Amino acid sequence: MDNTVDFEYYNTLMVHSVGNRVGPIAPVMAPSAAFGYENAEEAEGIFAGTVAKPLYARVGNPTNGKLESIVAKMEGGIGAIATASGMGAMSMVSMAILNSGDELLCIGGFFGGTYSMVNETLVRFGISNSFCEVDDFDHIESKLKSGIKMVLMESVGNPSLRLPDVQRIIDLCNEYDTILVIDNTATPILLRPIEMGADIVVHSSTKNISGHSAALGGIAVFRSVDPEHDKLLHPKYADLHKFIKKMGDKAFMPIFKKRAIRDMGMTANAFGSFMTMIGLETLPLRIERINQNVEKVASILADSLPEDVSVNHPSLPSSPDYARYKSDFAQGCGPLLTLDCGTKERAFKLLDALNVVIQTANIGDNRSLALHMTSTIFSDFDEEARKFLGVHDGLIRVSIGLEDPKVIAEDFIQAANAI
């Protein structure tokens, strides 16, 4: 799989997509909740979807629309929908496609919010689930053969850092006519699943895409639908066929808007989308720098931490996914690495001794961040769930930022030596 990234292409694309050549150079924000229609006929066309003008802010606004078009192009999709948060995007996709009685296959480790949504909330609505490790292809193929409707996975396990064989999973889902949703939050630009054959890509745009922690948001990008031969025409998706008949290649747009956004209202707001675009301009520069930093910091820590504190990152030969990292993620797999301090008490001491790195529940920020997992995001999970998700008492998740990698590494080294 050739996933080489031309960062110069994206540097040019992002700044000229976000900015304007004529009039206001910065993106224009439209904070209106409602929009006037020229006449009754136009109103009818807007509600029917035949006139491409704003309907009402709950189902989208012009500022969202610009953000959506940029991220869709970045991901190689035909369209996108911006939401109020990353979990809003995940909920929108799940509730638009799945019905009570359906089963969702989840591959690999998951961010705590996604795991809770799948294992608690969706279950309350009659949607069951099955989880498996990234390389358990016997289980994966068995579930695909059984006729499930949707597979969900992360491009990189958060915080397990397990790397899936993305292309193999995509090919299997296409072989068995099953929708595949990939959370690409950790790896925008680095991994382009839609170009590889996936159906839907989801981001928490709060993370890498924004980078500045000033805008909560999410976005789902979708591929073009083939009105004649698409997997969505399979009988198991019969309740979606009317959207294909009406909208053709952009059928995912009304599927999401009319089966989730319109009634549940997880839409992004104009100011959040505006701030997200401000961050998006510098995304390629930040992604390249941060992923270089992660490798450097991981390497320094592997050589310099005391023996009772260990570091995990797929770029290290000690990682079980080292070979896959080298072949499929040669330019990086996102901002994360983890430290194992052995116990919660030692992890707390290390965190409290940091001088540069910030303790917070975010990733993909311009600044380096760290958080103890079992006492925060995964505090409500039982031991079995934590074990599957790769979370244990001494685990600290670290998100590397833009700082000097030597400064970041030295901060962790002095903190580790202080416990």
QUICOR-V911643 format. One record per helix or strand of 2 or more residues. SS is the DSSP state (H for helix, E for strand). FROM is the first residue (numbers start at 1). TO is the last residue. If there is no record, write none. Layout:
SS,FROM,TO
SS,FROM,TO
//
This chain:
H,7,18
H,40,48
H,57,59
H,62,75
E,79,83
H,86,97
E,103,107
H,112,124
E,128,132
H,137,145
E,150,154
H,166,175
E,179,183
H,185,187
H,193,196
E,200,203
E,218,222
H,231,233
H,235,264
H,270,280
H,283,304
E,310,312
H,322,328
E,336,340
H,344,352
E,358,359
E,369,372
H,383,389
E,395,399
H,405,417
//
